Amino acid sequence: MIELKSLCKSFEEKDVLEDINAVFQNGITNLIIGQSGSGKTVLMKCIVGLLTPEKGEILYDGRNFLNMTKKEKIALRREMGMIFQSAALFDSMTVLENVMFPLDMFSNDTVRNRIKRAQFCLDRVNLIEAQQKYPGEISGGMQKRVAIARAIALNPQYLFCDEPNSGLDPKTSLVIDELIHGITTEYNMTTIINTHDMNSVIGIGDEILFIHNGHKEWQGTKSDIFTSSDEKLNNFVFASELFRKVKDVEIQNIEG
Amino acid sequence: MLKALQTLGSYMILMGKTFTRPERMRMFFKQYTKELSQLGVNSIGIVLLISFFIGAVICIQIKLNIQSPWMPRFVTGYTTREIMLLEFSSSIMCLILAGKVGSNIASELGTMRVTQQIDALEIMGVNSANFLILPKITALVTMIPVLVTFSIFAGIIGAYATAWFGQIINQEDLTYGLQYSFKEWFIWCGIIKSLFFAFIISSVSSYFGYTVEGGSIEVGKASTNAVVCSSVLILFSDLFLTQLLTK
């Protein structure tokens, strides 16, 4: 479980995050949604420690990340996995070497076991056949799947995904969403996903945090989202005609 | 002035992060071997080519423009050797390498930064500066004496080529000149200077690449800044090192 208490972050006197309080439970997919520039990525960067907030607390199962020593932070980071918007695979390494990288760095296992574990992770994302290819030789969707395999190689307790579906077609996005959701429930991880893909919100949004202009505007489940009266949330989530129709159908189902 | 101090400060902080004990020695040696090949072995070709032609050109220029009946005939060989040993194979070769290797390092690290590969390392709990920069610095510092030695030999072969193929100078005179009043210390001077220059090229270029913010345009700017800054620092340090080593 990850808990945020009164988190504030600003850049040159411009407040980007103001008083964010939230709880992200393990075993479910927690989504952070909001418009571009609302502060989602800054919030995620603060949670993983790439940015330091001015105020507040970030508690990883009760351990305050901001009060930790450098050594404790490094130890905690080994319990984290992250999938970046651009996949962030190492260009000079093959797919297998990319997945093996965290194992090579931190595991004391034998080479054979490390390869076995990396191949298991690649098999989990259905990419075992691409293990000898370089990131430049595979598609964007495959790169995201490799990033997932790399992120889970060390059995992390916390998984962070920054817009995992950006630049992907709807079908591949669905595959990625289902993979992340499946892995989260299978390994009982605390998963936080940054997204503005409404298919993901409706598909795997077990718990949703809506950020608007650096403030926490709304928090609830994917079924709460259809009945919410929050104007800003409705303007954002149901901006398209298609999703307005989906909302109408869902409300009829609830009332029926 | 304030910006220069800030840059110096952040360069020192980055070097502090870089010069720590590697987390995994096997990963360090893997990277180190890769960099030896990428930064050192891949530069041998251009070093040999440039040194060969410069050696030949120096020899021709001195023979045609400096040598006169009032000077001993060995002066061409002697001057060619001194120029190659004292300046060309160390300083000028490192200026050329600052262009080739420096831009390579800065653009590689800059691209890794903008595509979030460095962030990915940090999230994993890896000291990215130590993992990426230390192998580059140690590899270039290791390879530079080899490159300097190759450059000296290629330059001398270039000078001989003017005798063999151009008939510009007598081979015996050239050999006598190359051996005349030889000081072994001058070879060490070149190697010692090049070690400093290798550190400047690799660390300064790494700094500019590692600290890129933005996109591809910034990576290009960082690459240019890395080459310009390394070259200026090489020229300044050459001035001090030459005075220090040849006293």
Interface residues (C-beta under 8 A of the other chain):
Chain A: V48 G49 L50 K73 I74 A75 L76 R77 R78 M80 M82 F84 Q85 S86 A88 L89 F90 D91 S92 F101 P102 D104 M105 F106 F160
Chain B: E23 R24 R26 M27 K34 T111 T115 Q116 Q117 D119 A120 E122 I123 M124 G125 V126
